[in-house]
């Protein structure tokens, strides 16, 4: 009986404990765009996560994150855009 209870507790812990992520995140660029009204402010940023570029847009309380892509002429398809290395 104890083994069953310990097994159930172990399974519950596996699904409830959040996984730890060790991603490197760096802010590359950040801009604020204000439209005709001060409340219509949009924050746009470009971030680097583990070597790949993402665009982050925040408008009011909503956030959208999209991965950047570039077109490779030799392959004839879009590939994820890598971040430029800073020296």
GIRAPE-V767117 format. One line per field, one symbol per residue. ss: DSSP state (H for helix, E for strand, L for the rest). psi: psi as a letter, one per 20 degrees, with the letter a starting at -180 (. if undefined). Layout:
ss: ???
psi: ???
This chain:
ss: LHHHHHHHHHHHHHHHLLLLLLLLEEEEEEEEEELLLLLLEEEEEEEEELLEEEEEEEELLEEEEEELEEEELLLLEEEELELLLLL
psi: ghhgghgggggghhihpqqpplqppppgqpqpppbhqhilppppqpqpokiqpqpppppdjqpppppqqqpohhhkrqqppqqppp.
